[in-house]
Amino acid sequence: MNKLNYWIIILHLILSGCNEDYKVIPGSYVGYLYTIDNQEIPFDLDVLKDGSVQIFNHKEIVNMENILYTKDSFLIKSPVFEGYIKAKKTSFGLEGYFINNSLDRKIEFKANPGYQRFKLKDDSKNYNFSGKWKVVFNPEKLEEYNAIGMFDQSNSKISGTFRTTTGDYGFMEGVSEGDSIKLSTFNGARSYLFKGEVEENIISGYFYRGNYNKIPFIASRDGNYELPDPNNLTLLNNQYNNFEFSFEDSEGELVSYNDLKFKDKVLVVQIMGTWCPNCLDETTFLSEFVSKNNHKDLEFVSLAFEYANTKNRAITNINKLKARFNIKYPILLAQFGTSNKVEAQKRIPSLKQVVSYPTLIFIDKKKNVRRIHTGFNGPATGEKYENFKREFKELILKLLAED
């Protein structure tokens, strides 16, 4: 063996050994994203032996893509959302950032071996937060909005979510410690921390969204409080008799509301974005409904409003979503570069305003808009989600039965 070949082999062995050092050890980890005020948003994740990654939020399991190694770091990507974790292996665990390039966001990330996002304390003196709460975010400010907090508690462990007029905040879990409450969630896109203290049955504190938003809140028990009817929030513009749209699909084909394929059929139009977790929950429901119900006089179409900076990136995100859920109906690119609702309304002037991503528009066989449903209560809302599924099916069958 000559000297050149000898050193090539030695170098290969060194690099191979280094690459092994970079690899994440399979097992359970507690991840942390760091907010304004350096608060921690904890979440549970498992690295499996095949390199795949799962994130857990109470009953929710988020399947991420397999770890992708690049030089001395690695990437954990969502199969749907644009954000990703870029990190390195360290002596204590993992360290890096959660990054979303289109939004120009970069959140510090760390993870340690473990399996419990919050330490549980079986203390009978812990306040019991179980029940329904009226929550006011940004109280007495222009940006004030109401929500419903839904919490279940066993000993010191809490699970629940928040319902708003635009949708829910997904599966959250946390703890009660004395007079304080902490709940967190991370699903590969949104990262939330709800933290407060109770005094005389009033919770006050802050709601953190990543490291870019900190919102004050107050909450009071109110078993009778309800949000406005989601079927009365988004209205058709008085100047329009129909809901009109005309946009290209991901293949560049123009699809319009008056196309022959929609003639004399019931049409459901979804206003959404591939970046939107509530839209993902709704899309999951819609795609499953389509696969299980083969109604020849029923069509679906989605209008995607994407914040991706380029058209190509927006189309890539749409195609990822379609492939992930085997979506058969068209998803049209209505807008890219921003998800601003004011700009979105300009693209679909048939509506007075775009209130929420997602929004569903139900159109009968004569092209009349029969219902507009704003927001989406997903699986984390339990009974509300089941009620929506039942009402959706009832309305579809009613519209299909009409001449």
C-alpha positions as CSV (number, residue, x, y, z in Angstrom):
1,M,0.0,0.0,0.0
2,N,1.5,3.4,-1.0
3,K,1.5,6.3,1.4
4,L,-1.2,8.2,-0.5
5,N,-3.7,5.3,-0.3
6,Y,-2.8,4.8,3.4
7,W,-3.6,8.4,4.3
8,I,-6.8,8.3,2.2
9,I,-8.0,5.3,4.3
10,I,-7.0,7.0,7.6
11,L,-8.8,10.2,6.6
12,H,-11.9,8.2,5.7
13,L,-11.9,6.4,9.1
14,I,-11.5,9.7,10.9
15,L,-14.4,11.3,9.0
16,S,-16.6,8.2,9.5
17,G,-16.0,8.4,13.2
18,C,-16.8,12.1,13.3
19,N,-20.0,11.5,11.4
20,E,-21.1,9.0,14.0
21,D,-20.4,11.5,16.7
22,Y,-22.8,13.9,15.0
23,K,-25.7,11.5,15.0
24,V,-28.5,11.9,17.5
25,I,-28.9,9.0,19.9
26,P,-32.3,7.4,19.6
27,G,-34.6,7.9,22.7
28,S,-36.9,10.4,24.4
29,Y,-36.1,14.1,24.7
30,V,-37.7,17.2,26.2
31,G,-37.2,20.0,23.7
32,Y,-37.3,23.7,24.6
33,L,-38.0,26.8,22.5
34,Y,-37.1,30.1,24.1
35,T,-39.5,33.0,24.1
36,I,-39.5,36.7,24.9
37,D,-38.4,37.0,28.6
38,N,-36.4,33.8,28.0
39,Q,-39.4,31.6,29.0
40,E,-39.2,28.0,27.9
41,I,-41.8,26.3,25.7
42,P,-41.2,22.7,26.4
43,F,-42.4,19.7,24.3
44,D,-41.8,16.0,24.1
45,L,-40.1,14.3,21.2
46,D,-38.8,10.8,20.4
47,V,-36.0,10.0,18.1
48,L,-36.6,6.5,16.7
49,K,-34.0,4.0,15.7
50,D,-34.8,4.5,12.0
51,G,-34.0,8.2,12.3
52,S,-37.7,9.4,12.3
53,V,-38.9,11.9,14.8
54,Q,-42.2,12.2,16.7
55,I,-43.5,15.2,18.7
56,F,-46.1,14.6,21.3
57,N,-48.8,17.0,22.6
58,H,-51.2,15.2,25.0
59,K,-53.2,12.9,22.5
60,E,-51.5,14.4,19.4
61,I,-48.6,12.6,17.7
62,V,-46.8,14.8,15.1
63,N,-44.7,12.7,12.7
64,M,-41.8,14.7,11.4
65,E,-39.5,13.7,8.6
66,N,-36.4,11.6,9.2
67,I,-33.4,13.4,10.5
68,L,-31.2,14.8,7.7
69,Y,-27.5,15.1,8.5
70,T,-25.5,17.8,6.9
71,K,-21.8,18.3,7.8
72,D,-21.7,18.7,11.6
73,S,-25.4,19.5,12.1
74,F,-28.8,18.0,11.4
75,L,-32.2,19.1,10.3
76,I,-35.6,18.0,11.5
77,K,-38.3,19.0,9.0
78,S,-42.1,18.8,9.0
79,P,-43.6,16.9,6.1
80,V,-46.1,19.8,5.7
81,F,-45.0,23.0,7.4
82,E,-42.1,25.2,6.2
83,G,-40.3,25.6,9.5
84,Y,-37.5,23.2,10.6
85,I,-35.1,22.6,13.4
86,K,-31.4,23.0,12.7
87,A,-29.2,21.8,15.5
88,K,-26.1,20.1,16.7
89,K,-25.4,17.3,19.1
90,T,-23.8,18.6,22.4
91,S,-22.5,17.1,25.6
92,F,-26.0,17.7,27.3
93,G,-28.2,16.9,24.3
94,L,-29.2,19.0,21.3
95,E,-28.8,22.7,20.6
96,G,-29.7,24.9,17.7
97,Y,-32.7,26.9,16.3
98,F,-36.2,26.5,15.0
99,I,-36.2,28.4,11.7
100,N,-38.8,29.7,9.3
101,N,-37.1,31.5,6.4
102,S,-40.3,33.0,4.8
103,L,-41.2,34.7,8.1
104,D,-37.6,35.5,8.9
105,R,-38.0,33.9,12.3
106,K,-35.3,32.1,14.3
107,I,-36.1,30.7,17.8
108,E,-33.4,29.2,20.1
109,F,-33.9,25.4,20.6
110,K,-32.4,23.0,23.1
111,A,-33.3,19.4,24.0
112,N,-32.2,17.1,26.9
113,P,-32.8,13.4,27.3
114,G,-36.0,12.9,29.2
115,Y,-39.7,12.2,28.8
116,Q,-41.7,14.8,30.8
117,R,-42.0,18.4,29.6
118,F,-43.1,19.7,33.1
119,K,-42.2,18.1,36.4
120,L,-45.4,16.8,38.1
121,K,-46.1,17.4,41.7
122,D,-48.8,15.5,43.5
123,D,-49.8,18.3,45.9
124,S,-53.3,18.6,47.2
125,K,-52.8,22.3,47.6
126,N,-52.5,22.8,43.9
127,Y,-55.4,24.8,42.4
128,N,-57.8,22.8,40.3
129,F,-58.2,24.5,36.9
130,S,-60.6,22.0,35.4
131,G,-63.6,23.4,33.5
132,K,-64.5,26.1,31.1
133,W,-63.1,29.6,31.3
134,K,-63.8,32.8,29.5
135,V,-60.5,34.2,28.4
136,V,-59.8,37.7,27.3
137,F,-56.5,38.3,25.4
138,N,-55.1,41.8,25.2
139,P,-57.7,43.1,27.6
140,E,-58.7,46.7,27.1
141,K,-56.6,47.1,24.0
142,L,-57.4,47.5,20.3
143,E,-56.3,44.0,19.7
144,E,-58.6,42.5,22.4
145,Y,-60.2,39.2,21.5
146,N,-62.1,36.5,23.5
147,A,-61.6,32.8,23.7
148,I,-62.7,29.8,25.7
149,G,-60.2,27.8,27.8
150,M,-61.1,24.2,28.2
151,F,-59.0,22.4,30.8
152,D,-59.0,18.9,32.3
153,Q,-56.9,18.2,35.4
154,S,-55.7,15.1,37.2
155,N,-53.7,15.7,40.3
156,S,-51.2,18.3,39.0
157,K,-51.3,17.4,35.3
158,I,-53.4,19.5,33.0
159,S,-54.5,19.1,29.4
160,G,-56.7,21.3,27.2
161,T,-56.9,23.9,24.5
162,F,-58.3,27.4,23.7
163,R,-61.1,28.0,21.2
164,T,-61.3,31.3,19.4
165,T,-63.5,32.6,16.6
166,T,-60.8,31.6,14.1
167,G,-60.0,28.2,15.5
168,D,-58.4,26.3,18.4
169,Y,-54.8,26.3,19.7
170,G,-54.4,22.6,19.4
171,F,-53.6,20.0,22.0
172,M,-51.8,21.6,25.0
173,E,-50.6,20.1,28.2
174,G,-49.0,21.3,31.4
175,V,-49.2,21.5,35.2
176,S,-50.8,23.2,38.1
177,E,-48.3,24.3,40.7
178,G,-49.8,26.0,43.7
179,D,-51.8,28.9,42.3
180,S,-50.0,28.8,38.9
181,I,-50.8,27.2,35.6
182,K,-48.5,26.4,32.7
183,L,-49.5,24.9,29.3
184,S,-47.4,24.4,26.2
185,T,-47.6,23.0,22.7
186,F,-45.4,22.7,19.6
187,N,-46.4,20.9,16.4
188,G,-43.7,21.7,14.0
189,A,-45.2,25.1,13.2
190,R,-46.8,26.9,16.1
191,S,-45.1,27.1,19.5
192,Y,-47.2,28.3,22.4
193,L,-46.8,28.8,26.2
194,F,-49.7,29.8,28.4
195,K,-48.6,30.9,31.9
196,G,-50.6,32.5,34.6
197,E,-51.6,32.7,38.3
198,V,-55.0,32.5,39.9
199,E,-56.3,34.9,42.5
200,E,-59.9,34.8,43.7
201,N,-60.7,32.5,40.7
202,I,-59.3,34.9,38.2
203,I,-56.3,33.8,36.1
204,S,-53.9,36.5,34.8
205,G,-50.7,36.1,32.9
206,Y,-49.2,35.9,29.5
207,F,-49.6,33.9,26.3
208,Y,-46.3,33.5,24.4
209,R,-46.1,32.6,20.7
210,G,-42.5,31.6,19.8
211,N,-40.1,34.5,20.5
212,Y,-42.1,37.0,18.5
213,N,-45.3,37.7,20.5
214,K,-46.3,38.1,24.1
215,I,-49.9,38.7,24.9
216,P,-51.5,39.5,28.3
217,F,-54.7,37.7,29.3
218,I,-57.3,37.4,32.1
219,A,-59.6,34.4,32.5
220,S,-62.7,33.7,34.7
221,R,-64.7,30.6,35.1
222,D,-67.9,30.8,33.0
223,G,-69.6,27.6,32.1
224,N,-72.3,29.4,30.0
225,Y,-70.0,31.6,27.8
226,E,-70.1,30.9,24.1
227,L,-68.3,32.4,21.2
228,P,-70.2,33.9,18.3
229,D,-71.8,31.5,15.8
230,P,-69.1,30.6,13.2
231,N,-71.7,30.5,10.5
232,N,-72.5,34.2,10.9
233,L,-69.0,35.8,11.0
234,T,-68.0,35.9,7.3
235,L,-70.4,37.4,4.9
236,L,-70.9,37.6,1.1
237,N,-70.3,41.1,-0.3
238,N,-73.6,42.7,-1.2
239,Q,-72.4,43.5,-4.7
240,Y,-72.0,39.8,-5.6
241,N,-74.6,37.1,-6.1
242,N,-72.1,34.3,-6.2
243,F,-68.7,33.5,-4.7
244,E,-66.3,34.1,-7.6
245,F,-62.7,32.8,-7.9
246,S,-60.3,32.2,-10.7
247,F,-56.7,31.0,-9.9
248,E,-54.1,28.5,-11.2
249,D,-53.6,25.1,-9.6
250,S,-50.1,23.8,-8.9
251,E,-49.8,22.6,-12.5
252,G,-50.5,26.1,-13.9
253,E,-54.0,25.2,-15.0
254,L,-56.6,28.0,-14.5
255,V,-59.6,26.9,-12.4
256,S,-62.7,29.2,-12.1
257,Y,-66.0,29.1,-10.2
258,N,-67.9,28.9,-13.6
259,D,-66.0,26.0,-15.0
260,L,-68.1,23.2,-16.6
261,K,-66.9,20.7,-13.9
262,F,-68.8,22.7,-11.2
263,K,-72.0,23.0,-13.2
264,D,-75.1,21.7,-11.4
265,K,-73.0,20.5,-8.5
266,V,-72.6,21.2,-4.8
267,L,-69.2,23.0,-4.3
268,V,-67.3,23.4,-1.1
269,V,-64.5,26.0,-1.2
270,Q,-61.9,26.1,1.5
271,I,-59.9,29.3,2.1
272,M,-56.6,28.2,3.7
273,G,-52.9,28.2,3.9
274,T,-50.4,25.4,4.0
275,W,-48.7,27.2,7.0
276,C,-51.8,27.1,9.1
277,P,-52.3,24.4,11.7
278,N,-56.1,24.8,11.9
279,C,-56.2,24.6,8.1
280,L,-54.2,21.3,8.3
281,D,-56.7,19.9,10.8
282,E,-59.6,20.9,8.5
283,T,-57.8,19.6,5.4
284,T,-57.3,16.3,7.2
285,F,-61.0,16.1,7.8
286,L,-61.9,17.1,4.2
287,S,-59.5,14.7,2.5
288,E,-60.8,11.8,4.7
289,F,-64.4,12.8,3.9
290,V,-63.7,12.8,0.1
291,S,-62.0,9.4,0.3
292,K,-64.9,7.9,2.2
293,N,-67.8,9.6,0.3
294,N,-67.9,9.3,-3.4
295,H,-70.7,11.7,-4.3
296,K,-70.8,12.4,-8.0
297,D,-72.5,15.8,-7.6
298,L,-70.0,17.1,-5.0
299,E,-66.8,19.0,-5.7
300,F,-64.2,20.5,-3.5
301,V,-61.5,23.2,-4.1
302,S,-59.1,25.0,-1.9
303,L,-57.7,28.5,-2.3
304,A,-54.2,28.8,-0.8
305,F,-53.0,32.1,0.6
306,E,-49.3,31.5,1.1
307,Y,-46.7,33.6,3.0
308,A,-43.9,31.9,1.1
309,N,-41.7,34.5,-0.6
310,T,-41.7,33.0,-4.0
311,K,-44.3,31.4,-6.3
312,N,-42.1,28.3,-6.6
313,R,-41.9,27.9,-2.8
314,A,-45.6,28.3,-2.4
315,I,-46.3,25.7,-5.1
316,T,-43.8,23.3,-3.4
317,N,-45.6,23.7,-0.1
318,I,-49.0,23.0,-1.8
319,N,-47.6,19.9,-3.5
320,K,-46.2,18.7,-0.1
321,L,-49.6,19.0,1.4
322,K,-51.3,17.2,-1.5
323,A,-48.9,14.4,-1.3
324,R,-49.1,14.0,2.4
325,F,-52.8,13.6,2.5
326,N,-53.4,12.2,-1.0
327,I,-55.6,15.1,-1.8
328,K,-57.6,14.6,-5.0
329,Y,-59.3,18.0,-5.3
330,P,-57.5,21.0,-6.7
331,I,-55.6,23.5,-4.4
332,L,-55.3,26.8,-6.2
333,L,-52.6,29.4,-5.5
334,A,-54.6,32.5,-4.7
335,Q,-51.7,34.6,-3.2
336,F,-48.1,34.3,-2.2
337,G,-45.7,36.6,-0.3
338,T,-48.2,37.4,2.4
339,S,-51.1,35.9,4.3
340,N,-52.4,39.3,5.2
341,K,-56.2,39.0,5.3
342,V,-56.8,42.5,3.9
343,E,-54.8,41.6,0.9
344,A,-56.6,38.2,0.7
345,Q,-60.0,39.9,0.5
346,K,-58.8,41.9,-2.5
347,R,-58.1,38.6,-4.3
348,I,-61.7,37.3,-3.5
349,P,-63.8,40.4,-3.4
350,S,-67.0,38.3,-3.2
351,L,-66.4,38.3,0.5
352,K,-66.8,41.5,2.7
353,Q,-63.7,40.4,4.5
354,V,-61.5,37.4,5.2
355,V,-62.0,36.7,8.9
356,S,-60.0,33.5,9.3
357,Y,-57.9,30.9,7.8
358,P,-59.5,28.5,7.4
359,T,-63.0,29.4,6.1
360,L,-65.4,27.0,4.3
361,I,-67.9,28.3,1.7
362,F,-70.8,25.9,0.9
363,I,-72.4,26.5,-2.6
364,D,-75.5,24.8,-3.9
365,K,-76.2,23.4,-7.3
366,K,-77.6,26.8,-8.5
367,K,-74.4,28.6,-7.3
368,N,-76.0,30.2,-4.3
369,V,-73.8,30.5,-1.2
370,R,-75.7,28.6,1.5
371,R,-73.3,28.8,4.4
372,I,-69.9,30.3,5.3
373,H,-68.2,28.6,8.2
374,T,-65.4,30.7,9.8
375,G,-62.5,29.0,11.6
376,F,-62.1,25.4,12.6
377,N,-62.5,23.5,15.9
378,G,-60.2,20.5,15.5
379,P,-59.7,17.3,17.4
380,A,-58.4,19.0,20.5
381,T,-61.9,20.5,21.1
382,G,-63.5,17.1,21.5
383,E,-67.3,17.5,21.4
384,K,-67.1,20.7,19.3
385,Y,-65.2,18.8,16.7
386,E,-67.7,15.9,16.7
387,N,-70.6,18.4,16.3
388,F,-68.9,20.1,13.3
389,K,-68.4,16.7,11.6
390,R,-72.0,15.8,12.1
391,E,-73.3,19.2,10.9
392,F,-71.0,19.2,7.9
393,K,-72.3,15.8,6.7
394,E,-75.9,16.9,7.3
395,L,-75.5,20.0,5.2
396,I,-73.8,18.2,2.4
397,L,-76.5,15.6,2.2
398,K,-79.2,18.3,2.3
399,L,-77.6,20.2,-0.6
400,L,-77.1,17.1,-2.6
401,A,-80.8,16.1,-2.3
402,E,-81.9,19.4,-3.7
403,D,-82.8,19.8,-7.4
